Amino acid sequence: MTSAATPPLSGQVALVTGSSRGIGLAIARRLGRLGAAVSLCARHREPLEAARQSLAGEAIKAVAIVADVTRADDVAALVEATRRELGEIDILVNNAGIGWFGPLHDATEADWDGVIDTNLKAPFLLMREVAPAMIRRRAGHIIQIASLAGKNAFAGGGVYCASKWGLLGMTYSAAEDLRRFGIRASVVCPGSVLTEFSPHTGKDPEKMLRPEDVAHAVEMLLLQSPQSFISEVLLRPTEKP
């Protein structure tokens, strides 16, 4: 009787931000099923612990760490706790994100800061914190969950689009800095995903993407052959919702 094949991410550690629900939890679950130990991160303890218990029910090794990823000290503590509990970070998935939608001239400074800090500053802080160890080890994956709003402007999307366009530019530049060290930095740009993130007025939920679709794209990036580098994935539903 032969033993089951070793899962492809066995022995690896993944840190997924915004992973108490929705897309982040779907990604964490997929990586756990592929054999990775997963560090879950969000701002609120109760849903985060519920997510950890859900993964534990599938025998997925996971830790739940409360952190505000817009704060450099929280990010440093998150990365240190992940290393202490699970080991060096092989995979970073920057998923945490928020949105504000409306005419740019109606946005307050607080609206702007909240979106830019979460969607753009936080990935910068996380990348800055994990990249040095990845460089020393000459291996690693950094995946940003961006949006098609980083490619296409729309009315009421000025603040959100700015954060996602910035995220794409930052990641493409970082990829050029890091690829010589064997580190791949990529972006996944989904269209509308059926989550609690924002209202989807007028869209057919049956035709929208699911969190698991985004998780599948992340899996594809992580399992690509070592000599290749997919830098961007644009993810759309089969039919327009």
Secondary structure as UniProt FT lines:
FT   TURN            8..11
FT   STRAND          13..17
FT   HELIX           22..33
FT   TURN            34..35
FT   STRAND          37..42
FT   HELIX           45..56
FT   TURN            57..59
FT   STRAND          62..66
FT   TURN            69..70
FT   HELIX           72..85
FT   STRAND          91..94
FT   HELIX           104..106
FT   HELIX           109..116
FT   HELIX           117..121
FT   HELIX           122..137
FT   STRAND          140..145
FT   HELIX           148..150
FT   TURN            155..156
FT   HELIX           158..178
FT   HELIX           179..181
FT   STRAND          183..190
FT   TURN            201..202
FT   HELIX           205..207
FT   HELIX           211..222
FT   TURN            226..227
FT   STRAND          232..235
//
